[in-house]
């Protein structure tokens, strides 16, 4: 099992939650847009 170095673990926990949430929501939004576009192409 691969284990992250402790400083990387600390870095991950130190990251601001809103920043991470913003990134996740942005990527999720892009993913939903992509699915919508894909569905539109397939169903067209």
C-alpha positions as CSV (number, residue, x, y, z in Angstrom):
1,X,0.0,0.0,0.0
2,X,1.4,3.4,-1.1
3,X,1.7,5.8,1.8
4,X,2.0,9.6,1.3
5,X,4.9,11.3,3.1
6,X,3.7,13.1,6.2
7,X,4.5,16.5,4.9
8,X,2.1,15.8,1.9
9,X,-0.5,14.7,4.3
10,X,-0.1,17.9,6.3
11,X,-0.3,19.9,3.1
12,X,-3.6,18.2,2.1
13,X,-5.1,18.9,5.6
14,X,-3.9,22.5,5.6
15,X,-5.5,23.3,2.2
16,X,-8.4,25.7,2.8
17,X,-11.8,23.9,2.6
18,X,-13.5,26.6,0.5
19,X,-10.8,26.4,-2.1
20,X,-11.0,22.7,-2.4
21,X,-14.8,22.8,-2.5
22,X,-14.6,25.4,-5.2
23,X,-12.3,23.2,-7.4
24,X,-14.5,20.1,-6.8
25,X,-17.7,22.0,-7.7
26,X,-16.2,23.5,-10.7
27,X,-14.9,20.2,-12.0
28,X,-18.3,18.6,-11.2
29,X,-20.1,21.4,-13.1
30,X,-17.9,20.9,-16.1
31,X,-18.5,17.2,-15.9
32,X,-22.3,17.8,-15.8
33,X,-22.0,20.2,-18.8
34,X,-20.1,17.5,-20.7
35,X,-22.7,14.9,-19.9
36,X,-25.4,17.2,-21.0
37,X,-23.6,18.0,-24.3
38,X,-23.0,14.3,-24.9
39,X,-26.7,13.4,-24.3
40,X,-27.7,16.3,-26.6
41,X,-25.4,14.9,-29.4
42,X,-26.6,11.3,-28.9
43,X,-30.3,12.1,-28.7
44,X,-30.3,14.7,-31.5
